[in-house]
C-alpha cells in the first residue's frame, strides 16, 4: 500500500471578488479571490474548489486545517506519491502571479 503525501499551504481568501482567481501573495500567503460571499461556509467551499482546480487535484484532496472562520487559512493538500514536485511547481508559479484585486 502506498503512502499519501501532503503539503500545507497558507492562503488568504478574498470573498466577494469580481472573479475567482488563485495567484499572487498577500504577505506570505497565497491569494485566493472567490466570487462567493463569506456566509454559511460558501466561501470555504469556493476556496477549496479554486485551489483544487488550480493545482489539478480533486476537491476531496484539499482540506482547511486552520482558520475556517478567518480570511487567513491553512489548507492541507493530500497527494498521490510522486505528485509532490508537480504540485510544488504549480504553487511556486501561482505565487509569482499578480494578486487579483
ZALO-131310 format. One line per field, with one value per atom (N, C-alpha, C): residue number from 1; chain; x, y, z. Coordinates in steps of 0.2 Angstrom, whole numbers, plus 5000, padded with zeros to 4 digits. Each point is the difference from the previous one (the first is absolute). Example, Ala and Ser with C-alpha at 12.3 -4.5 7.8 and 13.67 -1.06 7.14 Angstrom:
<numars>
k: [1, 1, 1, 2, 2, 2];
c: [A, A, A, A, A, A];
xx: [5066, 4996, 5004, 4998, 5004, 4996];
yy: [4972, 5006, 5006, 5005, 5006, 5005];
zz: [5039, 5000, 5000, 4996, 5001, 5003];
</numars>
This chain:
<numars>
k: [1, 1, 1, 2, 2, 2, 3, 3, 3, 4, 4, 4, 5, 5, 5, 6, 6, 6, 7, 7, 7, 8, 8, 8, 9, 9, 9, 10, 10, 10, 11, 11, 11, 12, 12, 12, 13, 13, 13, 14, 14, 14, 15, 15, 15, 16, 16, 16, 17, 17, 17, 18, 18, 18, 19, 19, 19, 20, 20, 20, 21, 21, 21, 22, 22, 22, 23, 23, 23, 24, 24, 24, 25, 25, 25, 26, 26, 26, 27, 27, 27, 28, 28, 28, 29, 29, 29, 30, 30, 30, 31, 31, 31, 32, 32, 32, 33, 33, 33, 34, 34, 34, 35, 35, 35, 36, 36, 36, 37, 37, 37, 38, 38, 38, 39, 39, 39, 40, 40, 40, 41, 41, 41, 42, 42, 42, 43, 43, 43, 44, 44, 44, 45, 45, 45, 46, 46, 46, 47, 47, 47, 48, 48, 48, 49, 49, 49, 50, 50, 50, 51, 51, 51, 52, 52, 52, 53, 53, 53, 54, 54, 54, 55, 55, 55, 56, 56, 56, 57, 57, 57, 58, 58, 58, 59, 59, 59, 60, 60, 60, 61, 61, 61, 62, 62, 62, 63, 63, 63, 64, 64, 64, 65, 65, 65, 66, 66, 66, 67, 67, 67, 68, 68, 68, 69, 69, 69, 70, 70, 70, 71, 71, 71, 72, 72, 72, 73, 73, 73, 74, 74, 74, 75, 75, 75, 76, 76, 76, 77, 77, 77, 78, 78, 78, 79, 79, 79, 80, 80, 80, 81, 81, 81, 82, 82, 82, 83, 83, 83, 84, 84, 84, 85, 85, 85, 86, 86, 86, 87, 87, 87, 88, 88, 88, 89, 89, 89, 90, 90, 90, 91, 91, 91, 92, 92, 92, 93, 93, 93, 94, 94, 94, 95, 95, 95, 96, 96, 96, 97, 97, 97, 98, 98, 98, 99, 99, 99, 100, 100, 100, 101, 101, 101];
c: [A, A, A, A, A, A, A, A, A, A, A, A, A, A, A, A, A, A, A, A, A, A, A, A, A, A, A, A, A, A, A, A, A, A, A, A, A, A, A, A, A, A, A, A, A, A, A, A, A, A, A, A, A, A, A, A, A, A, A, A, A, A, A, A, A, A, A, A, A, A, A, A, A, A, A, A, A, A, A, A, A, A, A, A, A, A, A, A, A, A, A, A, A, A, A, A, A, A, A, A, A, A, A, A, A, A, A, A, A, A, A, A, A, A, A, A, A, A, A, A, A, A, A, A, A, A, A, A, A, A, A, A, A, A, A, A, A, A, A, A, A, A, A, A, A, A, A, A, A, A, A, A, A, A, A, A, A, A, A, A, A, A, A, A, A, A, A, A, A, A, A, A, A, A, A, A, A, A, A, A, A, A, A, A, A, A, A, A, A, A, A, A, A, A, A, A, A, A, A, A, A, A, A, A, A, A, A, A, A, A, A, A, A, A, A, A, A, A, A, A, A, A, A, A, A, A, A, A, A, A, A, A, A, A, A, A, A, A, A, A, A, A, A, A, A, A, A, A, A, A, A, A, A, A, A, A, A, A, A, A, A, A, A, A, A, A, A, A, A, A, A, A, A, A, A, A, A, A, A, A, A, A, A, A, A, A, A, A, A, A, A, A, A, A, A, A, A, A, A, A, A, A, A];
xx: [5004, 4996, 5004, 4999, 5004, 4998, 5004, 4999, 4998, 4995, 4998, 5004, 5003, 5003, 4996, 5002, 4996, 5004, 4997, 5004, 4995, 5003, 4996, 5001, 4995, 5001, 4996, 5003, 4997, 4996, 4994, 4996, 4997, 4998, 4996, 4994, 4994, 4994, 4997, 4998, 4997, 4993, 4995, 4993, 4997, 4995, 4996, 5004, 5005, 5004, 4996, 5002, 4997, 5001, 5005, 5001, 5004, 5000, 5004, 5007, 5005, 5007, 5005, 5005, 5005, 5006, 5004, 5006, 5002, 5007, 5003, 5000, 5003, 5001, 4997, 4997, 4998, 5005, 5005, 5005, 5004, 4999, 5003, 4995, 4994, 4994, 4998, 4999, 4997, 4993, 4999, 4994, 4995, 4994, 4994, 4994, 4999, 4994, 4994, 4994, 4994, 4994, 4996, 4993, 4995, 5001, 4995, 5001, 4995, 5000, 5002, 5002, 5002, 4993, 4996, 4994, 4999, 4998, 4999, 5005, 5006, 5005, 5001, 4996, 5001, 5007, 5003, 5006, 5006, 4999, 5005, 4999, 4994, 4999, 5003, 4999, 5002, 5008, 5003, 5007, 5003, 4997, 5003, 4999, 4994, 5000, 5005, 5001, 5005, 5007, 5002, 5006, 5001, 4995, 5000, 5001, 4996, 5000, 5007, 5003, 5006, 5006, 4999, 5006, 4998, 4994, 4999, 4999, 4997, 4998, 4993, 4997, 4993, 4999, 4994, 4998, 5000, 4999, 5001, 5007, 5005, 5007, 5002, 4996, 5001, 4996, 5003, 4996, 5003, 4995, 5002, 5002, 5006, 5002, 5001, 5000, 5001, 4996, 4996, 4998, 4993, 4996, 4994, 4995, 5001, 4995, 5004, 5006, 5004, 5002, 5002, 5003, 5007, 5004, 5006, 4999, 5002, 4999, 5006, 5000, 5005, 4996, 5002, 4997, 5005, 4998, 5004, 4998, 5004, 4999, 5003, 4996, 5002, 5002, 5006, 5002, 5002, 4999, 5002, 5008, 5003, 5007, 5003, 5005, 5003, 4997, 4995, 4996, 5003, 5004, 5002, 5004, 5004, 5005, 4995, 4995, 4996, 4996, 4997, 4996, 5004, 5006, 5004, 5002, 5001, 5001, 4995, 4993, 4995, 4999, 5001, 4999, 5005, 5006, 5006, 4997, 4998, 4998, 4994, 4995, 4995, 5002, 5005, 5003, 5002, 5003, 5003, 4995, 4994, 4995, 4998, 4997, 4998, 4994, 4999, 4994, 4994, 4994, 4994, 4997, 4998, 4997, 4993];
yy: [4994, 5006, 5006, 5005, 5006, 5005, 5004, 5005, 5007, 5003, 5007, 5005, 5005, 5005, 5006, 5006, 5006, 5006, 5005, 5007, 5004, 5005, 5005, 5006, 5004, 5007, 5005, 5006, 5005, 5005, 5001, 5004, 5006, 5005, 5005, 5001, 4999, 5000, 5007, 5002, 5006, 4998, 4999, 4999, 5006, 4999, 5005, 5004, 4996, 5003, 5000, 5004, 5000, 4994, 4996, 4993, 4996, 4994, 4995, 5000, 5000, 5000, 4998, 4996, 4998, 5002, 5004, 5003, 5006, 5001, 5006, 4998, 5005, 5000, 5005, 4999, 5005, 4998, 5004, 4999, 4993, 4995, 4994, 4994, 5003, 4995, 5000, 4995, 4999, 5004, 5004, 5004, 4995, 5000, 4996, 5005, 5002, 5005, 4995, 5001, 4996, 5004, 4998, 5004, 4999, 4994, 4999, 5004, 5002, 5004, 4995, 5003, 4997, 4999, 4995, 4998, 4993, 4997, 4993, 4995, 5002, 4996, 5000, 5004, 5000, 5003, 5004, 5003, 4994, 4996, 4995, 4995, 4998, 4995, 5003, 5006, 5003, 5000, 5002, 5000, 4993, 4995, 4993, 4999, 5001, 4998, 5004, 5007, 5003, 4998, 4998, 4997, 4994, 4995, 4994, 5000, 5005, 5001, 5002, 5005, 5003, 4995, 4995, 4996, 4993, 4999, 4994, 4994, 5001, 4995, 5000, 4995, 4999, 5005, 5002, 5004, 4996, 4994, 4996, 4999, 5002, 5000, 5007, 5005, 5006, 5001, 5001, 5001, 5006, 5004, 5006, 4997, 5001, 4997, 5006, 5006, 5005, 5007, 5003, 5007, 4999, 4995, 4999, 5007, 5003, 5006, 5007, 4999, 5006, 5001, 5005, 5001, 4997, 5000, 4996, 4993, 4996, 4992, 4996, 4994, 4995, 4994, 4999, 4994, 4994, 4994, 4994, 4997, 4999, 4996, 4993, 4995, 4993, 4998, 4997, 4999, 4992, 4998, 4993, 5000, 4995, 5000, 5002, 5004, 5002, 5006, 5003, 5006, 5006, 5000, 5005, 5005, 4998, 5005, 5004, 4997, 5004, 5005, 4998, 5004, 5006, 4999, 5005, 5005, 4997, 5005, 5004, 4998, 5004, 5005, 4998, 5005, 5006, 4998, 5005, 5005, 4997, 5004, 5005, 4997, 5004, 5006, 4999, 5005, 5006, 4999, 5005, 5004, 4998, 5003, 5007, 5005, 5006, 4998, 5003, 4999, 5003, 4996, 5003, 5005, 5006, 5005, 4999];
zz: [5000, 5000, 5000, 4996, 4999, 5005, 5003, 5004, 4997, 5003, 4997, 5003, 4996, 5002, 5001, 5003, 5000, 5001, 4998, 5000, 5004, 5004, 5003, 4997, 4999, 4997, 5003, 5001, 5003, 4995, 5001, 4995, 5003, 4996, 5002, 4995, 5003, 4996, 4999, 4994, 4999, 4997, 5005, 4997, 4997, 4996, 4996, 4995, 4997, 4995, 4993, 4995, 4994, 4996, 5001, 4997, 5005, 4998, 5004, 4997, 5004, 4998, 5006, 4998, 5005, 4997, 5004, 4998, 5004, 5000, 5004, 5007, 5003, 5008, 5003, 5006, 5005, 5006, 5001, 5005, 4997, 5005, 4998, 4998, 4999, 4999, 4993, 4997, 4993, 4999, 4996, 4999, 4996, 5003, 4997, 5000, 4994, 4999, 4998, 5003, 4998, 5000, 4996, 4999, 5006, 5003, 5005, 5006, 5004, 5006, 5006, 5005, 5006, 5004, 4998, 5004, 4999, 5006, 5001, 4996, 5001, 4997, 4993, 4996, 4993, 4997, 5004, 4998, 5001, 5005, 5001, 4995, 4998, 4994, 4994, 4998, 4994, 5000, 5006, 5000, 4999, 5003, 4999, 4993, 4997, 4993, 4995, 5002, 4996, 5000, 5007, 5001, 4996, 5001, 4997, 4992, 4997, 4993, 4998, 5003, 4999, 5000, 5005, 5001, 4996, 4997, 4996, 5005, 5006, 5004, 5002, 5002, 5002, 5006, 5001, 5005, 5007, 5000, 5006, 5002, 4996, 5002, 5004, 5000, 5003, 5006, 5006, 5006, 5004, 5003, 5004, 5007, 5002, 5007, 5005, 4998, 5005, 4997, 5004, 4998, 4996, 5001, 4996, 5001, 5005, 5001, 4998, 4998, 4999, 4992, 4998, 4993, 4999, 5005, 5000, 5002, 4996, 5001, 4999, 5002, 4998, 4997, 4994, 4997, 4999, 5001, 4999, 4993, 4996, 4994, 5000, 4999, 5000, 4993, 4999, 4994, 4999, 4994, 4998, 5000, 5002, 5000, 4993, 5000, 4993, 4998, 5002, 4998, 5003, 5005, 5004, 4996, 4996, 4996, 4996, 4996, 4996, 5003, 5006, 5004, 5003, 5002, 5002, 4995, 4994, 4994, 4999, 5000, 4999, 5005, 5006, 5006, 4999, 4998, 4999, 4995, 4994, 4994, 5003, 5004, 5002, 5004, 5004, 5005, 4996, 4994, 4996, 4996, 5000, 4996, 5003, 4997, 5003, 5004, 5006, 5004, 4997, 5000, 4997, 5005, 4998, 5004, 5000];
</numars>
